[in-house]
């Protein structure tokens, strides 16, 4: 009986794992659930891995199939976990980039919803810790966040009314614009930045949010596990995620088309609102290097909730830009962690 149960569980997990692998290559629509399988890829992968020792003696055929899937998924699990713990030393002379979803400044205000001097200092210390970033890309920006960003004293910036993305720079901005998603907070701004005679195009990107209700956030934070609210949270997540994954796919294709026309090397920063095993990430990452994969260490979580492996913030770059470091800055200043990367630009010209 136990053997049959383990075999059935292994079979179901194996099928789900196959679906999750395919989800990165199939453009989602509003109704299919394939994107949901991609959302839970690391849990399916480690679930199958956990079952293997029990199936070795119980059911050799199932073991062989699942073992093959584990081997096939090794390259994908490294999108979520990188070996090692020590962060590489950051070359101070290199271009330093930071991206951060500021959560509409919720953590910058006090109980009276007034900008707090103490929290503003904490925000400034977080963003400007050494090595100080040369370019800062921020998402979910409102008036409160803009006031905090003005306090950082960056001489060059690109921001637009009714758009939630911002780019701040220590270097001159020679041209700027947006990839138009319509008049919405989720947005994509770009700026061509002159870094001591070399030009690089930098994007600050925030793709469509999932617009979950409070029950969903409580579930994701593990606050609702002992409550019936968790059921509502799961239902809300299952209902909304495929719909907004479809919207993100459209936006990702639009951004990718814009990137492909860039005359300069590109650094794409921001909140994709999708994990690595997704059509969105697969579309945007194609032709670009993921800085976490080169210099990240440990679990790549960028969301502050209790659920691990939720990596939805990225810094991607044209390979000619030599990525020299990556770091995730743990903090409670948002529901996202800031991430930083550095680049050696000495090998590039003015063209890609």
C-alpha positions in Angstrom: 0.0 0.0 0.0 2.8 2.4 1.0 4.6 1.6 -2.2 1.5 2.4 -4.3 1.0 5.7 -2.5 4.6 6.8 -3.0 4.5 5.8 -6.6 1.3 7.8 -7.2 2.8 10.9 -5.4 6.0 10.5 -7.5 4.0 10.2 -10.7 1.9 13.3 -9.9 5.0 15.4 -8.9 6.8 14.3 -12.0 3.9 15.4 -14.3 3.7 18.7 -12.4 7.5 19.2 -12.8 7.3 18.6 -16.5 4.5 21.2 -16.8 6.6 23.7 -14.7 9.6 23.2 -17.1 7.4 23.8 -20.1 5.9 27.0 -18.6 9.0 29.0 -19.4 8.6 28.4 -23.1 4.8 28.8 -23.5 3.3 32.2 -23.6 0.6 32.4 -21.0 -3.0 33.4 -21.6 -5.6 34.7 -19.3 -7.1 31.3 -18.6 -4.5 28.5 -18.6 -2.8 27.4 -15.4 0.6 26.5 -16.9 2.2 29.6 -15.5 1.2 28.5 -12.0 3.3 25.4 -12.4 6.3 27.6 -13.2 5.6 29.6 -10.0 6.1 26.4 -7.8 9.0 24.9 -9.8 11.6 24.8 -7.0 9.1 23.1 -4.6 8.2 20.5 -7.2 11.9 19.9 -7.9 12.9 19.4 -4.3 9.8 17.3 -3.7 10.8 14.9 -6.4 14.4 14.9 -5.1 13.2 14.0 -1.7 11.1 11.1 -3.0 14.0 9.5 -4.9 15.5 7.5 -2.1 12.1 6.0 -1.1 11.4 5.0 -4.7 14.8 3.3 -5.3 13.7 0.0 -3.9 9.9 0.5 -4.2 9.5 1.2 -7.9 12.6 1.3 -10.1 10.7 2.5 -13.2 9.3 5.5 -11.4 12.7 6.2 -9.8 14.3 6.2 -13.2 11.9 8.6 -14.7 12.0 11.0 -11.8 15.8 10.8 -11.7 15.9 11.8 -15.3 13.7 14.8 -14.6 16.0 15.8 -11.7 19.0 15.7 -14.0 17.1 17.6 -16.6 16.1 20.3 -14.1 19.6 20.9 -12.6 20.3 23.9 -14.8 16.9 25.4 -13.9 17.3 25.0 -10.1 20.5 27.0 -10.3 18.2 29.9 -11.4 17.0 29.9 -7.7 20.0 28.6 -5.8 23.7 29.3 -6.3 26.4 27.4 -4.3 28.5 29.2 -1.7 27.8 31.9 0.8 30.6 34.5 0.5 29.7 37.5 -1.6 32.5 38.5 -4.0 34.5 41.6 -3.4 33.2 44.6 -5.3 35.7 46.4 -7.6 35.2 50.0 -6.6 36.2 51.4 -10.0 33.5 49.5 -11.8 30.0 50.8 -12.6 27.8 50.2 -9.6 24.0 49.5 -10.2 21.2 49.2 -7.7 17.6 48.3 -8.2 14.8 48.5 -5.6 11.0 48.2 -5.4 10.2 50.9 -2.8 6.7 49.7 -2.1 5.1 53.1 -2.5 7.1 54.4 0.5 5.0 52.4 3.0 8.0 51.8 5.2 9.1 55.4 5.0 6.2 56.9 6.9 5.2 56.8 10.5 1.9 55.9 12.1 0.5 59.3 11.0 1.5 58.6 7.4 4.2 61.3 7.6 7.7 60.9 6.2 9.8 59.9 9.2 13.3 61.4 9.6 14.6 58.2 11.2 13.2 56.0 8.5 14.5 58.4 5.8 18.0 58.1 7.3 17.7 54.3 7.4 16.6 54.3 3.7 19.5 56.5 2.8 22.0 54.3 4.6 20.6 51.3 2.9 20.8 52.7 -0.6 24.1 54.5 -0.3 26.1 51.9 1.6 29.5 51.3 0.1 30.2 50.9 -2.7 27.8 53.7 -3.5 25.8 53.0 -6.6 26.4 55.1 -9.7 22.9 54.4 -11.0 19.8 53.7 -9.0 16.7 52.2 -10.5 13.6 52.4 -8.4 10.1 51.0 -8.9 6.7 51.7 -7.1 7.6 55.4 -6.7 5.2 58.0 -5.5 5.6 61.5 -4.0 6.9 60.1 -0.7 9.5 57.9 -2.4 10.5 60.9 -4.6 11.1 63.0 -1.6 13.3 60.3 -0.2 15.2 60.0 -3.5 15.7 63.7 -3.7 17.6 63.4 -0.4 20.2 61.2 -2.1 21.5 64.1 -4.1 22.0 62.4 -7.5 22.5 65.2 -10.1 20.9 63.4 -13.1 17.5 61.6 -13.1 14.7 60.4 -15.3 11.2 60.2 -13.9 7.8 60.9 -15.5 4.4 61.8 -14.1 2.1 58.9 -13.4 4.9 56.4 -13.9 6.2 54.4 -11.0 9.7 53.8 -12.3 12.7 56.2 -11.8 16.4 56.3 -12.8 18.9 58.3 -10.8 22.5 58.7 -12.0 25.8 60.2 -11.0 26.7 60.3 -14.7 25.1 62.5 -17.4 21.9 61.2 -19.1 22.3 61.9 -22.9 18.9 60.6 -23.9 15.8 59.1 -22.2 12.3 57.8 -22.8 9.9 55.0 -21.9 8.5 51.8 -23.2 4.8 52.6 -23.0 2.5 50.3 -21.2 -0.2 52.9 -20.9 -0.8 55.3 -18.0 -0.1 53.0 -15.1 2.2 52.7 -12.2 3.7 49.6 -13.7 6.1 51.1 -16.2 9.5 50.9 -18.0 11.8 53.9 -18.3 15.1 53.9 -20.0 18.1 56.3 -20.1 21.3 56.4 -22.1 24.0 57.2 -19.7 27.5 58.6 -20.5 30.0 56.8 -18.2 33.3 58.6 -18.8 32.9 58.4 -22.6 31.2 55.0 -22.8 27.4 54.9 -23.3 25.2 52.3 -21.7 21.4 52.1 -21.9 19.7 51.3 -18.5 16.1 50.3 -18.0 14.1 50.6 -14.8 11.3 48.1 -15.2 8.2 47.2 -13.2 6.0 44.6 -14.9 2.3 44.1 -14.2 1.5 43.3 -10.6 -0.7 40.4 -9.5 -3.1 42.6 -7.6 -3.7 40.1 -4.9 -6.1 40.7 -2.1 -5.1 40.9 1.6 -5.9 37.3 2.1 -3.3 36.3 -0.5 -0.6 38.4 1.1 -1.4 37.0 4.6 -1.1 33.5 3.1 2.2 34.3 1.4 3.5 35.8 4.7 2.4 32.6 6.5 0.2 34.6 8.8 -3.0 33.0 7.6 -2.0 29.3 7.7 -4.2 28.7 10.7 -7.1 30.6 9.3 -9.8 30.0 6.8 -8.5 33.2 5.2 -5.7 31.1 3.7 -8.3 29.3 1.5 -9.4 32.7 0.1 -5.8 33.7 -0.4 -4.9 30.5 -2.4 -8.1 30.9 -4.5 -7.2 34.5 -5.2 -3.7 33.6 -6.2 -4.8 30.8 -8.5 -7.4 33.0 -10.1 -5.3 36.1 -10.7 -1.8 34.9 -11.4 -2.5 33.4 -14.9 -4.3 36.6 -15.9 -1.6 38.9 -14.9 1.2 36.6 -16.1 -0.4 37.0 -19.6 -0.2 40.8 -19.2 3.4 40.6 -18.2 4.2 38.4 -21.2 2.8 41.2 -23.5 4.9 43.8 -21.7 8.0 41.6 -21.7 7.8 41.2 -25.5 7.4 45.0 -25.9 10.5 45.6 -23.7 12.5 43.0 -25.5 11.7 44.5 -28.9 12.9 47.9 -27.6 16.1 46.3 -26.2 16.9 44.7 -29.5 16.9 48.1 -31.2 19.3 49.7 -28.7 22.6 50.9 -30.2 24.3 50.5 -26.9 25.0 47.8 -24.4 22.0 47.3 -22.1 21.4 46.9 -18.3 17.9 45.8 -17.5 16.9 46.3 -13.9 13.7 45.8 -12.0 10.8 43.9 -10.6 9.5 41.4 -13.2 6.8 40.0 -10.8 7.6 36.6 -12.2 10.1 33.9 -11.1 12.9 32.6 -13.3 10.8 29.6 -14.5 8.4 31.9 -16.4 7.8 33.0 -20.0 8.5 36.6 -18.8 12.0 35.9 -17.5 12.8 33.6 -20.4 11.9 36.3 -22.9 13.8 39.1 -21.2 16.8 37.1 -20.3 17.4 35.7 -23.8 20.7 37.3 -25.0 21.4 38.9 -21.7 23.4 37.7 -18.7 21.8 37.3 -15.3 24.1 38.8 -12.7 22.8 36.5 -10.0 23.8 33.4 -12.0 27.4 34.7 -12.3 28.1 36.1 -8.8 25.0 35.3 -6.6 25.4 33.1 -3.6 22.8 31.0 -1.7 19.1 31.2 -2.2 18.2 34.0 -4.6 15.1 35.3 -2.8 14.4 39.0 -3.4 10.9 39.1 -1.8 10.8 39.6 2.0 8.0 37.2 2.7 8.4 34.0 4.5 8.2 31.8 1.4 11.7 31.0 0.0 12.9 30.9 -3.6 10.7 33.9 -4.7 13.2 35.6 -6.9 11.3 38.3 -8.9 13.9 41.2 -9.0 16.7 41.1 -11.5 19.7 42.8 -13.0 20.3 41.5 -16.6 23.0 42.9 -18.9 24.5 42.6 -22.4 27.3 40.0 -22.1 29.9 42.5 -23.3 29.5 44.3 -20.0 31.7 42.2 -17.7 29.7 41.6 -14.6 32.0 41.6 -11.6 29.7 41.3 -8.5 26.2 40.7 -7.3 24.6 41.3 -3.9 21.2 41.2 -2.3 20.8 43.7 0.5 18.6 42.3 3.3 16.4 45.0 4.8 12.9 45.7 6.0 12.4 48.9 4.0 10.1 47.3 1.6 8.5 43.9 0.7 11.4 43.6 -1.8 15.2 43.5 -1.1 17.4 45.9 -3.1 19.9 44.1 -5.3 23.2 45.5 -6.6 25.6 44.5 -9.3 28.8 46.0 -10.7 30.2 46.1 -14.3 33.6 46.5 -15.8 33.0 48.8 -18.9 36.6 49.0 -20.1 36.0 46.5 -22.9 33.1 48.2 -24.6 32.9 50.8 -27.3 29.9 53.0 -28.1 28.2 50.1 -30.0 26.9 46.8 -28.7 
